[in-house]
Amino acid sequence: MTNHVNKSQQPVLGNSDVDPETPQGKQWQGAFWKFILFSALGIALFIIPFQWDGKITILLGVLTDTLQAVLGTAVVYVVLAIVSISSVGALVMKVLRPNLPEGSLIKGMFDVDWFWLAARLLGTSFAWMIFLQIGPEFLINRNTGGVIFEDLVPILIPLFFFAILSLPFLTDFGLMEFLGTLASKVFVKLFKLPGRSAVDAMSSWFGAASIGLLVTMQEYDKSFYSLREAAIIATTFSVTSIAFTYVVAKTIGVDNNFVYFYLTVSLTGFIAAIIMPRIPPLSLKPDTYHSGKSLLDEEIPAQYSMYQWALNRAVTRAHSMPSLASVFKNSLKNLFDIYFGLIPVIFAIGTIGLGLAEYTPVFDWLATPLVPVLELLRIPEAAEAAPAMIMGFADMYLPALVGKSIESEMTRFIVGAASITQIIYMSEVGALILKSNIKLNILELFIIFILRTIISLVVITSVAHLLY
């Protein structure tokens, strides 16, 4: 187990016992309120669920829905502009090779290798074909490219806008250090992870899978997580939100049992989170860091209690943060990188995946070995359920759409719950992981998907047999 200690990163503000009238005391109090206020804003935005307009959501969800409503049909043109600029910019950069300084915004957004250039060009082509309704039905059908263009991306545009600009409140003003220190022992023992990953888990669970994943990507890029830890968190804690879990339950027709459905999803996710870090391919990932060394310190010095050290580290982190203007400037860079780098890739991978699911027997073939497993677990209508489960690799909503026609309610319950706990789906989470610096390839993602499916089936089926 890697020892997450960076001896050079020691607290600089002392502790809360310093005299508030001294310069050090005033400095401590100022940083303390900075930690409290900005972290409270981050929690309010990303974590606290509440009922709004008849559904359980978070403040970030309300902001996203509001911006989506304001944009209306204009979001289509925003999407087309993003993918077109992404491809043209990358192509110009690759062909003309302009002499730009290292670290410049333009270079960072558009200087990509040939594989990602091809993905951008392919995704942009698909977007225009779907918009103009020109091309193979395989790509432009409402159930394939239409799902990406009309259902997924119009939500991601406003979601990423607010999520990325707001993320520093959650990650950079001491909350990660505070909760990470308090949760460190539990997370190390249970999940082989640093305590600060608790924040990633909460961000996904109450917000959206992509939000938790964005947190993980940024924490890895800052060298707070090792490659192994980032890979585990990205593929284990990027669970869809409570709100979308209800949507899946309602679509597949088991919302009458939603409390049991949600508790089953939670139990399954917890068990999978304990098992997955201990088996390949995740267990084989090295504990190397993006910058070459760890910047994480979760050891508690002898002279501090756990709470004192958690508060000390949180206040120190808040004190070290630059002005809000600098923070937002950096967040804008990240936003443009996500828009130009990810949206075309989602079009490319998502459209092909949904096309294969809709028009080819590929997922039926892939599901063939799963049928005997389902029969062994005594799941009714196993032959119908198996393809629905495998389709979750293309998009997490597909199993619910396909599985709602299954007659057995118990089987629908199993298919719906498994679609949430599988986590890896290429129309969003998979594409985001591939685009990130976390080194997981598509074969590894598929293996993780299959392993999570098997673990999920064992747990969910056990519960379903008790319920039904």
Protein Blocks (a to p, Z undefined) as FASTA:
>chain_A
ZZdddfklccfklpakbcfkbmklmmmmmmmmmmmmmmmmmmmmmmmgcdeehiacdfkl
mmmmmmmmmnmmmlmmmmmmmmmmmmmmmmmmmmnopacdehiaklmmmmccfklmmmmm
mmmmmmmmmmnopajfklmpmklmmmmmmmmmmmmmmmmmmmmmmmmmmmmnopmmmmmm
mmmmmmmmmnopafklmmmmmmmmmmcmklmmmmmmmmmmnopacfklmmmmmmmmmccc
fklmmmmmmmnopmmmmmmmmmmmmmmmmmmmmmmmmpcfklmpccbdfkopacbdfbdc
fkbcfklmmmmmmmmmmmmpccfklmmmmmmmmmmmmmmmmmmmmmmmmmmmmmmmmmmc
klmmmmmmmmmmmmmnopghklmmmmmmmmmmmpmklmmmmmmmpmblmlmmmmmmmmmm
nopacklmmmmmmmmmbdcdfklmmmmmmmmmmmmmmmmmmmmmmmZZ
